[in-house]
Amino acid sequence: MSTSERLIESTRELLWERGYVGTSPKAILERSGTGQGSMYHHFKGKPDLALAAIRRTAEEMRATVGALLAGPGTPYERIEAYLRRERDVLRGCPVGRLTMDPDVIASEALRAPVDETLDWLREQLARLVEEGREQGQFAASLDDEEVAATILATVQGGYVLARASGSPAAFDTAVRGLLALLRPTG
């Protein structure tokens, strides 16, 4: 792995673990095993490196989730695959957690890839709900955008509840409840 890759990967991990403020240049250098000169050779500073790390996290999430949502099966089965996918519930969503970081939200540049990724996910979910309605799998009265927002809110809220309780059970309960509401009747 190149020096810039080690810096990006280390920053990604630290942002997920500690947030922006807790991710000091010193911590990044220690985690990556690189020297200070390397960091400033590849990046203008911490904000530039954090942006590269956030973009990488967003790209990785889009690739992983995009494959599930575009995969085989009915719209319900693809939504179920997304909701039940392997994840470290107690760590939370690496993209969603950034929305709780005041320094990320205060920076238009750092917030943009987070917002774009969540918008992308809502759009993908809304398309699946629309496809399911058109196939008669979901009720015709459902609003694609509202259901997509509900799915996303259930996942993000499930992370919060799981972290608060120290158990993935709250996340799993929310997912089962949502799937029961969406389950086709026919």
N, C-alpha and C positions, 0 to 999 in steps of 0.2 A: 504494500500500500504506500502510495506517495506521501510526502510530508503534508501537502495540502489536504489529501484525503484523510489522513490521521487527525489533522486539526478539525476538519468538518465533522467527522464521526465522533470525536471526543466532545465537541461542542453540542452536537445533537443529544448525546447521552446526558450531558450536564444540564442542558436546558430542560430536559424531561424530568430529571431528578431534582434540580435546585431552582429552576426559573432563571430569568435573565440576570437579576441582581446577584444571585448566588453563584453565577457562572463567571468567575473572575478570570482574567487572562492567565494568572498564575495557575489556577485549577486546570484550565485548558492545556497549558504547557505541560503540567505534571501528568495529566491523563494521556496526552498524546505522545509524551516522551520526546518532545521537540524543544528546541531552544527559542528564546524570545525573538532572535533575528529571523528565524524561519517564519514565525507568525506574521511579522510585519513585512516580510518579503512577499508573502502570498496574499495578504489581506491588509486593508488600510487600517484596521483596528477591530475592536470587539464588535461594533455594530455590523461591519461588513462581513465578518466571519459568522456572526449570529444569523444574518440574512441568508448566507449560503447554507447554513445548517437547517434553518427553517424551510427553505426551498427544497432541500433534499428530503426532509421528513415529509413534506407535502407531496412530493413526486412519488415517494415510496408508498404512501397511503393510497394515492390515486391508482397506482399500478396494482396493488394488492386488492383493493376494493373493486376497482374497475373490472378485474378478471372475474371476480365473483358475480358482480351484477350483470356482466355480459355473458356469463357462462351458460351451461345447459340448464334446462328445466323451465318450469312455468314461472311467471313473474313472482308468485308467492314463494316458490322454492328458492328463487334467487335472492329474494328479500330475506328469507329464512337463513340462507347460507351466509349472508352478510351479518345478520344478527347473531348467529351462533358461531361465527368464525373464531378460531383460536386467538386469544388475546390475553394480555396480562391485566386483568380488570383492576387489580389493586394499584397498579401504577397509573392508571388512567390513560386517556387518549393522548398521544404525543402532540397532536395538533390541537385538540380541544383544550388541553391544559394551558396552552399558550394564551387562550382568551382570558384566563384568570390572572395573567401576569400584567400588572399595570404598566410596566415599561414597554412591553410588546404592544399593548393596546394604544399607548400614547404615541408610538412611532408609526406613522403611516406606512413607511417602507417595510417594517417588520410585521405589521398587521396584515398587509396586503396578501401575502401568500396564504395566510391562515384563512382570511375571509374568502379568497378565491377558491380554496379547497373545499370549505364548507358549502359555498354556493354550488360548486361542481357536484358535490355529493347530493345535495337537495335536488338538483336538476336530474341526476341519474335515477334517483329514487322516484321522482315524479313521473319520469318516463315509464318506469316499470309499473307504477300504479295505473297510469293511463293505458298501457298495454293490457294489464289485467282487467280493467274495466271493459275495454273493447272486446276482449275474449269472453266476457261474461263471468270472469272469475271473481271480480270484486263488484260490489254494488255500484250501479250506475250513478248513484247520488253522491259518491265520494268525490271530494275535490283533490286532485292530484297533488297540488302544492301543499295543501293543509296536511294531507297524510304523510307526504315526504318530510315535512317539518316535524310532525309527530314522531316519525321513526327516528330522525336525527336527535330530537329532544329526549326520546326514551334512552337511546344509547348514551348520550352525554350525561343525562341525569342519572342513569344507572351507574355510570362510573363514580359520580359524586356520592351516591348512596352507598355503594360498595366501599369506597375509601373511608367514608364516615363511620361505617360499622366495622371495618376491618375484615370484611368477608365478601366474597363474590356472590353470595346468595341473593343480595338485593338486586344486583345486575341481572342475574338469571331469572328472578321473579318478574322483573319488568319486561324482559324479553319474552318470557312465556305469556304474560298478559297481553302484550301487543300482538303476538302471533295468534292468540285466541281471538282477538278482535278482528284481525285480518283474514283468518282462516275462511277459505271459500266454503259455502254451504252446499254447493251442488256437486 
